[in-house]
Amino acid sequence: MNLRFLETFVLLAELRNFRMTAERLYTTQAAVSSRIATLEQEFGVRLFDRGVREVTLTADGAKALIHAERMLKLMREMREDMLDKQAYAGVIRIGAIESIVHSWFPEFLALLHQRYPRLRVEIASDTTIHMSEQLLKGQLDLSLQAKPVSSGVISHLPLGQFSMRWVASPSLGIGDEALGLAELAAFPIVSFARGTEPVTYIEQLFASEIGATVHLNCIASVATMIRVVCDGLGVATLPPAIIQRELADRSLRLLRVDRQFPSLPLVACYRNDLQNPLTEVAARVAEEAAIAFALRHGADTACPPGSDLAPESR
Protein backbone atom coordinates (compact mmCIF):
# COMPACT_ATOMS: atom_id res chain seq x y z
CA MET A 1 0.00 0.00 0.00
CA ASN A 2 1.31 3.44 -0.93
CA LEU A 3 1.85 5.53 2.21
CA ARG A 4 1.61 8.78 0.25
CA PHE A 5 -1.91 7.75 -0.79
CA LEU A 6 -2.76 7.22 2.88
CA GLU A 7 -1.34 10.66 3.71
CA THR A 8 -3.57 12.12 0.98
CA PHE A 9 -6.58 10.28 2.41
CA VAL A 10 -5.94 11.59 5.94
CA LEU A 11 -5.42 15.17 4.74
CA LEU A 12 -8.56 15.10 2.58
CA ALA A 13 -10.52 13.80 5.57
CA GLU A 14 -9.25 16.81 7.54
CA LEU A 15 -9.74 19.51 4.89
CA ARG A 16 -12.79 17.98 3.18
CA ASN A 17 -11.89 19.75 -0.05
CA PHE A 18 -10.01 18.39 -3.09
CA ARG A 19 -8.63 21.77 -4.14
CA MET A 20 -7.27 22.65 -0.71
CA THR A 21 -5.78 19.17 -0.34
CA ALA A 22 -4.09 19.43 -3.72
CA GLU A 23 -2.66 22.86 -2.86
CA ARG A 24 -1.32 21.60 0.48
CA LEU A 25 0.35 18.64 -1.26
CA TYR A 26 1.60 20.74 -4.21
CA THR A 27 -0.19 18.51 -6.69
CA THR A 28 -3.35 18.59 -8.81
CA GLN A 29 -6.94 17.82 -7.87
CA ALA A 30 -6.86 15.04 -10.47
CA ALA A 31 -3.90 13.43 -8.71
CA VAL A 32 -5.69 13.59 -5.35
CA SER A 33 -8.83 12.10 -6.88
CA SER A 34 -6.79 9.32 -8.49
CA ARG A 35 -5.11 8.42 -5.19
CA ILE A 36 -8.44 8.24 -3.38
CA ALA A 37 -9.96 6.16 -6.19
CA THR A 38 -7.02 3.73 -5.96
CA LEU A 39 -7.52 3.33 -2.22
CA GLU A 40 -11.25 2.81 -2.66
CA GLN A 41 -10.55 0.12 -5.24
CA GLU A 42 -8.03 -1.59 -2.95
CA PHE A 43 -10.37 -1.49 0.07
CA GLY A 44 -13.47 -2.31 -1.94
CA VAL A 45 -15.46 0.48 -0.27
CA ARG A 46 -16.37 4.12 -0.89
CA LEU A 47 -14.35 6.37 1.43
CA PHE A 48 -16.02 9.72 0.75
CA ASP A 49 -19.37 11.12 -0.25
CA ARG A 50 -18.76 13.89 -2.81
CA GLY A 51 -20.72 17.08 -2.31
CA VAL A 52 -20.78 20.28 -4.37
CA ARG A 53 -18.29 22.13 -2.18
CA GLU A 54 -16.87 19.51 0.14
CA VAL A 55 -16.52 15.82 0.75
CA THR A 56 -17.47 13.89 3.88
CA LEU A 57 -16.32 10.54 5.15
CA THR A 58 -18.60 7.57 4.70
CA ALA A 59 -19.05 5.12 7.58
CA ASP A 60 -16.41 2.89 5.96
CA GLY A 61 -14.19 5.91 5.43
CA ALA A 62 -14.36 6.79 9.12
CA LYS A 63 -13.26 3.26 10.00
CA ALA A 64 -10.42 3.38 7.47
CA LEU A 65 -9.27 6.76 8.80
CA ILE A 66 -8.54 5.29 12.24
CA HIS A 67 -6.26 2.65 10.71
CA ALA A 68 -4.64 5.09 8.26
CA GLU A 69 -3.72 7.52 11.03
CA ARG A 70 -2.34 4.63 13.09
CA MET A 71 -0.22 3.38 10.17
CA LEU A 72 1.20 6.83 9.46
CA LYS A 73 1.98 7.36 13.14
CA LEU A 74 3.74 3.98 13.24
CA MET A 75 5.79 4.89 10.18
CA ARG A 76 6.87 8.20 11.72
CA GLU A 77 7.85 6.42 14.92
CA MET A 78 9.77 3.81 12.94
CA ARG A 79 11.73 6.48 11.09
CA GLU A 80 12.58 8.24 14.34
CA ASP A 81 13.65 5.00 16.01
CA MET A 82 15.87 4.11 13.06
CA LEU A 83 17.75 7.39 13.39
CA ASP A 84 20.43 7.32 16.06
CA LYS A 85 21.18 11.04 16.25
CA GLN A 86 24.63 10.63 17.77
CA ALA A 87 25.72 7.70 15.62
CA TYR A 88 24.36 8.90 12.28
CA ALA A 89 27.37 9.81 10.20
CA GLY A 90 26.00 9.85 6.69
CA VAL A 91 26.03 12.56 4.04
CA ILE A 92 23.13 14.76 3.02
CA ARG A 93 23.36 17.02 -0.04
CA ILE A 94 21.44 20.25 0.48
CA GLY A 95 20.84 23.03 -2.03
CA ALA A 96 19.48 26.50 -1.25
CA ILE A 97 18.63 29.58 -3.25
CA GLU A 98 20.68 32.63 -2.30
CA SER A 99 17.76 34.42 -0.66
CA ILE A 100 17.73 31.64 1.91
CA VAL A 101 21.54 31.43 2.11
CA HIS A 102 21.66 35.15 3.02
CA SER A 103 18.89 34.90 5.65
CA TRP A 104 18.16 31.89 7.89
CA PHE A 105 20.37 29.23 6.29
CA PRO A 106 23.18 29.56 8.90
CA GLU A 107 20.67 29.02 11.71
CA PHE A 108 19.31 25.99 9.88
CA LEU A 109 22.78 24.45 9.56
CA ALA A 110 23.50 25.15 13.23
CA LEU A 111 20.27 23.38 14.27
CA LEU A 112 21.04 20.43 12.01
CA HIS A 113 24.56 20.10 13.41
CA GLN A 114 23.29 20.37 16.97
CA ARG A 115 20.88 17.48 16.50
CA TYR A 116 23.05 15.34 14.21
CA PRO A 117 26.64 16.23 15.12
CA ARG A 118 28.20 13.50 12.98
CA LEU A 119 26.12 14.26 9.90
CA ARG A 120 28.18 15.59 6.99
CA VAL A 121 26.42 18.25 4.95
CA GLU A 122 27.35 19.05 1.36
CA ILE A 123 26.03 22.47 0.34
CA ALA A 124 25.12 23.84 -3.09
CA SER A 125 23.57 27.18 -4.00
CA ASP A 126 21.90 27.80 -7.34
CA THR A 127 18.63 28.90 -8.92
CA THR A 128 15.40 27.04 -8.30
CA ILE A 129 15.39 25.81 -11.90
CA HIS A 130 18.84 24.26 -11.70
CA MET A 131 18.39 22.75 -8.25
CA SER A 132 15.08 21.19 -9.28
CA GLU A 133 16.93 19.41 -12.08
CA GLN A 134 19.63 18.24 -9.68
CA LEU A 135 17.01 16.98 -7.24
CA LEU A 136 15.28 14.95 -9.95
CA LYS A 137 18.61 13.45 -11.05
CA GLY A 138 19.45 12.43 -7.49
CA GLN A 139 22.33 14.91 -7.24
CA LEU A 140 20.64 16.66 -4.28
CA ASP A 141 18.70 15.15 -1.38
CA LEU A 142 17.03 18.36 -0.21
CA SER A 143 16.53 21.70 -1.92
CA LEU A 144 15.34 24.89 -0.23
CA GLN A 145 13.90 26.91 -3.09
CA ALA A 146 11.11 29.07 -4.45
CA LYS A 147 8.96 26.57 -6.32
CA PRO A 148 7.88 22.94 -5.81
CA VAL A 149 9.03 20.14 -8.09
CA SER A 150 6.40 18.10 -9.86
CA SER A 151 7.47 14.49 -9.38
CA GLY A 152 6.27 11.44 -7.50
CA VAL A 153 9.68 10.94 -5.89
CA ILE A 154 9.77 14.50 -4.51
CA SER A 155 7.84 15.65 -1.45
CA HIS A 156 7.34 19.27 -0.39
CA LEU A 157 7.16 21.22 2.83
CA PRO A 158 6.10 24.92 2.79
CA LEU A 159 8.62 27.25 4.43
CA GLY A 160 6.60 30.47 4.35
CA GLN A 161 7.42 33.47 2.22
CA PHE A 162 9.60 36.56 2.01
CA SER A 163 8.21 39.98 1.19
CA MET A 164 9.72 41.62 -1.91
CA ARG A 165 10.38 45.37 -2.01
CA TRP A 166 11.85 47.90 -4.40
CA VAL A 167 15.10 49.25 -2.99
CA ALA A 168 17.75 51.73 -4.03
CA SER A 169 20.80 53.56 -2.74
CA PRO A 170 20.10 56.94 -1.06
CA SER A 171 22.70 58.35 -3.45
CA LEU A 172 20.10 58.21 -6.25
CA GLY A 173 18.11 60.93 -4.47
CA ILE A 174 14.75 59.19 -4.82
CA GLY A 175 12.20 60.84 -2.52
CA ASP A 176 9.54 59.42 -0.24
CA GLU A 177 6.65 59.91 -2.66
CA ALA A 178 5.05 56.86 -4.27
CA LEU A 179 6.68 56.02 -7.60
CA GLY A 180 4.91 54.82 -10.73
CA LEU A 181 6.32 52.25 -13.12
CA ALA A 182 7.30 54.92 -15.64
CA GLU A 183 9.39 56.64 -12.98
CA LEU A 184 11.07 53.35 -12.04
CA ALA A 185 11.78 52.64 -15.70
CA ALA A 186 13.99 55.73 -15.78
CA PHE A 187 16.57 53.74 -13.78
CA PRO A 188 18.40 50.55 -14.68
CA ILE A 189 16.64 47.67 -12.91
CA VAL A 190 18.67 44.94 -11.25
CA SER A 191 17.13 41.53 -10.66
CA PHE A 192 17.80 37.83 -10.26
CA ALA A 193 18.94 35.39 -12.93
CA ARG A 194 16.89 35.36 -16.12
CA GLY A 195 14.09 32.81 -16.07
CA THR A 196 13.33 33.24 -12.36
CA GLU A 197 9.86 34.26 -11.20
CA PRO A 198 10.79 37.85 -10.14
CA VAL A 199 12.39 38.58 -13.53
CA THR A 200 9.41 37.19 -15.44
CA TYR A 201 7.05 39.29 -13.32
CA ILE A 202 9.08 42.47 -13.88
CA GLU A 203 9.14 41.97 -17.65
CA GLN A 204 5.40 41.30 -17.83
CA LEU A 205 4.55 44.14 -15.45
CA PHE A 206 6.35 46.85 -17.39
CA ALA A 207 5.27 45.52 -20.78
CA SER A 208 1.58 45.38 -19.81
CA GLU A 209 1.37 48.56 -17.71
CA ILE A 210 3.44 51.07 -19.66
CA GLY A 211 3.96 49.16 -22.90
CA ALA A 212 7.73 49.37 -22.69
CA THR A 213 10.72 47.21 -22.03
CA VAL A 214 13.13 48.20 -19.29
CA HIS A 215 16.88 48.31 -18.89
CA LEU A 216 17.03 45.02 -16.97
CA ASN A 217 20.27 43.63 -15.56
CA CYS A 218 19.91 39.97 -14.57
CA ILE A 219 22.55 38.92 -12.07
CA ALA A 220 22.81 35.36 -10.76
CA SER A 221 24.70 36.34 -7.60
CA VAL A 222 22.60 37.98 -4.88
CA ALA A 223 25.73 39.37 -3.22
CA THR A 224 26.66 41.05 -6.50
CA MET A 225 23.12 42.41 -6.90
CA ILE A 226 23.27 44.00 -3.48
CA ARG A 227 26.69 45.54 -4.16
CA VAL A 228 25.59 46.95 -7.51
CA VAL A 229 22.49 48.58 -6.02
CA CYS A 230 24.41 49.90 -3.00
CA ASP A 231 26.79 51.57 -5.47
CA GLY A 232 23.83 53.42 -7.00
CA LEU A 233 23.90 51.61 -10.33
CA GLY A 234 20.17 50.90 -10.41
CA VAL A 235 17.07 49.98 -8.44
CA ALA A 236 16.14 46.41 -7.52
CA THR A 237 13.44 44.20 -6.06
CA LEU A 238 14.92 42.28 -3.15
CA PRO A 239 13.63 40.53 -0.04
CA PRO A 240 14.25 42.78 2.99
CA ALA A 241 15.15 39.51 4.72
CA ILE A 242 18.54 39.47 2.96
CA ILE A 243 19.45 43.15 3.26
CA GLN A 244 18.94 43.75 6.97
CA ARG A 245 22.49 45.07 7.41
CA GLU A 246 22.27 47.39 4.39
CA LEU A 247 18.96 48.80 5.59
CA ALA A 248 20.37 49.31 9.09
CA ASP A 249 23.47 51.18 7.89
CA ARG A 250 21.37 53.09 5.30
CA SER A 251 23.37 52.00 2.30
CA LEU A 252 19.98 50.87 0.93
CA ARG A 253 16.47 52.21 1.50
CA LEU A 254 13.01 50.89 0.76
CA LEU A 255 11.08 52.70 -1.97
CA ARG A 256 7.38 53.49 -2.09
CA VAL A 257 5.94 52.09 -5.31
CA ASP A 258 2.30 52.10 -6.38
CA ARG A 259 2.43 48.46 -7.51
CA GLN A 260 2.72 45.62 -5.03
CA PHE A 261 5.37 43.05 -5.83
CA PRO A 262 4.43 39.39 -5.24
CA SER A 263 6.03 37.78 -2.22
CA LEU A 264 8.69 35.10 -2.72
CA PRO A 265 7.35 31.67 -1.70
CA LEU A 266 9.78 29.25 -0.07
CA VAL A 267 9.52 25.47 -0.06
CA ALA A 268 11.64 22.51 0.99
CA CYS A 269 11.73 19.85 -1.73
CA TYR A 270 13.15 16.50 -0.70
CA ARG A 271 13.50 13.05 -2.17
CA ASN A 272 11.12 10.54 -0.61
CA ASP A 273 12.64 7.36 -2.08
CA LEU A 274 14.19 6.51 1.33
CA GLN A 275 17.74 6.42 -0.07
CA ASN A 276 18.58 8.98 2.60
CA PRO A 277 16.43 8.64 5.74
CA LEU A 278 17.22 12.17 6.90
CA THR A 279 15.74 14.11 3.99
CA GLU A 280 12.34 14.73 5.61
CA VAL A 281 13.94 15.25 9.02
CA ALA A 282 16.27 17.91 7.58
CA ALA A 283 13.31 19.56 5.82
CA ARG A 284 11.51 19.79 9.18
CA VAL A 285 14.58 21.42 10.72
CA ALA A 286 14.56 23.94 7.85
CA GLU A 287 10.90 24.63 8.63
CA GLU A 288 11.84 25.37 12.25
CA ALA A 289 14.56 27.79 11.17
CA ALA A 290 12.21 29.54 8.71
CA ILE A 291 9.48 29.94 11.33
CA ALA A 292 11.94 31.28 13.93
CA PHE A 293 13.28 33.82 11.40
CA ALA A 294 9.78 34.99 10.46
CA LEU A 295 8.71 35.41 14.07
CA ARG A 296 11.90 37.29 14.88
CA HIS A 297 11.68 39.76 11.99
CA GLY A 298 7.93 40.22 11.58
CA ALA A 299 5.45 40.17 8.70
CA ASP A 300 7.07 43.11 6.88
CA THR A 301 10.01 40.81 6.22
CA ALA A 302 8.80 37.22 6.31
CA CYS A 303 5.77 35.11 7.14
CA PRO A 304 5.82 31.53 8.44
CA PRO A 305 4.07 28.66 6.64
CA GLY A 306 0.31 29.02 6.56
CA SER A 307 0.39 32.82 6.87
CA ASP A 308 -0.13 35.52 4.26
CA LEU A 309 1.87 38.71 4.00
CA ALA A 310 -0.18 41.80 4.67
CA PRO A 311 -0.67 43.89 1.50
CA GLU A 312 1.15 46.89 2.94
CA SER A 313 4.20 44.75 3.67
CA ARG A 314 4.63 43.75 0.08
N, C-alpha and C positions, 0 to 999 in steps of 0.2 A: 504494500500500500504506500502511495506517495505521501510523505509527511507534509509537503508543501500544499497538497490538496486539502489535507486536514486543517492546516493553518488557515487556508482560504475559507473553509467551512465554518470554523470557529469565529473568524472575523466577520463573515457575512451574518452569522447569527447575532453578533453584537451590534453591527451597524444597520442591519436589515435593509440594505440598499446596495444594489449591484454597482452603481456608479461610484459611490463613496468607497466601497471595498476595493474597486479597481484602482482608484486614485491612491489609496493607502498602500497598495501593493505595487504601484508603478506598473500596472499592466492594463489590459483592455477589459471592458465589460464582457466581451465575447470569450476571453480567456477564463474569466471567473465563472461564467455560465458553463463553459466546457468542463471545468474542474468539478463543479457541483454535479453536472450530469454524469460524469464518470463515476463519482462516488455513489450516486443514486443507482447506477447500473450495477456496481459492485455489491452494494448492500441489498439490492432488490426492493428498495422502498423509496417513497418520495420524501425528501428531507424538508422541503419548503413549499408553502403555498404562495404563489406569485400574485401580488396585488398590483394595482396601478402605480402606486408610489413606493411601496415597500413590500418586503417579503416577511413571512412569519414562519416559525418552525412548526412542522406537523408534530403529531404525537410521537411518531417514529424518529423524527429529527431531534426532538428533545432528548430522547433516550440516547441517540447516537452522539449528541453533543457531550454528554457526561463522559462517555468513553474517549471521545476525541481529545477533550481537555486533559484527561488523565494520561493519555498516550503522549501528548506534547509535553506535559509536565515531566513525565518519566524520561523523555528524550533530553530535555534541558538538564535534568539532574544527572543523567548519564554523561553528558558532555562535561559538566562541571567536575564530576568525580574522576573522569579520565584525564583531567588536566592537573598535574602536580605543579603548582605555581613555582616552587623553588627548584624543582628538578628539570622543568621544561627548558630545553636549550636549543630549540630549533631556530629556524630562520623564517621571518615573515617579510615579504616585499610590499612596501607601502608607497603609493604615489599620492601626491597632493598638489592641487593647483596653488599658484603663488599667493592668492588672496588668503588662503588658509595658512600657508607657510609663514606669512608675515603677520599672522594674528595669533590664533590659539594652538598652532601646531607644536611649539615647544612644550606647552603645558600638557598636551596629549602624550608626547613622547616621555615626559617625566612620569606621568601616571602609569604608562605602560611599563616603563622600567621598574617602577616601584612595585608593581604587582607581579611582574615576571622578570626578575633581575637577570636571569641567564638567557633570556630571549635575545636573539640577534636581529636587529632591524636593518633592512636595506631600504634606503630612501631614494625616491625619484620625484622630480617635479617637472610637470609638463602641462600642456593644455588638456582640457576635458576630452577633446576629440582623440588625441594621441594616447592618453591613458586608458580610454575605453577600449581602444584597439589592443593595447598591451594586456589588459585584463582578460579580454576574450581569448587571446593567444596563450594565456597562462603565464605571462611574463610578470604580472603583478598579482598579488593575493587580495589586496585591498586598495581601493582608490577613493580619495576624498576629493570630490569634484562638484561640478555645477549642474550635472544632468545625469539621470539614470541611464543604465545600459539595458537595452531590450534583449534579454537572453534568458533561457531557462536555467543556465548554470550560474547566473548572477542574481544575488539578492540585494535589496536596498534598504537603507535606514536613513530617514530624513534627519538632517543636522541643523535645521533652521534656515535662516537667511540673513544676508548682510544688506543694509541699505546702500544705495548708490547715489552719490551726489556729484554735482559739477564743482570742480575746485580750480583754483588758479593761484599764482603767486601774487602777493600784494604789490609787487613791482609793476604789474600791468595796469594798476590804477583803476580797476573795475570797482564801481560804487556799490552801495547797498540796495539800490533799486532792483526790482525784478527784471530780468533780462528775457527778451524774446529770442527765438531761434535765429532770426536774421542777425541780431546783435552778436550772438555766439559765433555765427558763421564768419564773422569778421576776423576771428582768431584761428590759427592752426589748432586742430583738435587732436589730442593724443588719446589713444585707446589701446585695448588689448590686441592680441594676435588676430589677424584676419580669419574670419570664419567662426569666431566666438559669438555668443549671444549678444553681448553689449555692442560689438561692432556692427552686427547685422541690424540691431535696433536703431543705432545712430544713423546708418545709411538710409534706412527706410523712413525714419522720422523726418530728416531734413528734405528728402526727396518728395515726400507726400505733403509736408506742411508749407515749405517755401519753394518747392519745385527746383531745388538746386543741389548740386553736389557740394561737398565741403572738402577743405584741405585736411585730409585725415591721415595721421601718422600712426600706423599699427606697429606696436612694439611688443615683442614676446616677453621681455623681462619687465616685471612689475617694478623692480628696483630702478631700472633705467627710466621707466615712465615717470616715477616720482621725481627723479633727479632732473629730468627734462622740464617738467612742469615747475619745479622749485626754481629753476633757472630762468623762468619767464618765457619759455619758448612755445607756449600754447596753453590751452585749457584742457581739462580732462574730466572724465567721469570715473571716480574711484570709490571704493568702499571706505568710509571713514574708519572702519575697523583696522585698516592697514596703514593709516597715516596719522595715528594718534600723536606721535612725537612731532611731526611736521605742523600739525594744527596747534599743538601746545607751544612750540617755539615761534609760531606765526610765519613760518616759511611758506605755508599754504593756508588758504582761507576758503571756507565754503561760500558758494555763490547762490544767490536767489534766482531761480529760473522758473518761468511760468509753465513749464512742462515737467511733470513728474517722470522720474526715470525708474523703470522696473527694478525691484530688488533682485539681488543675486541669490538664487536658491542654492543650498548646499546639501549634498547627499553622500553617504558612504555606500560604495558599491563593493561587494565582496563575493568571492567565489564560494559557492555552496556545495561543491563536489566532494567535500570532506578530505581533500588532499592535505589541507592544512587546518587542523582543528581549532586554531586560534583566530580565524578570519572574522567570525561573528563576534567573538569576545573582544577583539581589537576594535571592531566597529562600534561596539557598545561603549568602550572607553573613549573613543572619539566623540560619541554623543555626549558623554559626561563633560568633556572638555568644552564642547561647543555650548552647552547649556550654561556652564559656569561663566564662560566669557560673555554670553548674552546678558546674564543677570548682573554681571559686574559693570557692564558698559551701558546698558539701557537700550530701549527700543529705537532711539535715534541712530544707533550704531548696528545693533543686531537683535534678532528675535530668536528664541529657542524653537525647537520643533513644535508644530501645532499652533503657533501664534502667527498673527499677521502684523506686518509693519503698519503703523499708523500713517495715513496719507501725508501728514505734514513732515514725517521723518524721511520721506523718500525724496 
